Amino acid sequence: MAVSVDYPSPVWVNGFQCRNCTDVDLAKKHIDPAHPQSGPFNVDARSDPTRLAQNAVSFGGRLAGITAGASASSGASAPGAGALVDISA
């Protein structure tokens, strides 16, 4: 008989996704199982090394130099003649 340490499907406790009994115990104490060093209610989140500022999106290719928060008017030029296509025809 095989015993699995992870749940077959994740469960949610106090708004945290839990995959095993340890995660459930942390979530019952209002500690994020993904970032337990942040403490209850994320009071120590600023000093938690697992919560470093990371971009949710990283661009590659022609978009590699663009930051995720850049707006369209911050250096992006308007498309040249013929770059836009009229799809109504």
ZIBEL-V438589 format. One record per pair of residues at least 12 apart in sequence whose C-alpha atoms are under 7 Angstrom apart, sorted by the first residue. I is the first residue (numbers start at 1). J is the second residue. Records with the same first field share a line. If there is no record, write none. Layout:
BEGIN
I = J + J
END
This chain:
BEGIN
5 = 20
6 = 19 + 20
7 = 19 + 20
13 = 27 + 28
14 = 27 + 28 + 30
16 = 32
35 = 50
END
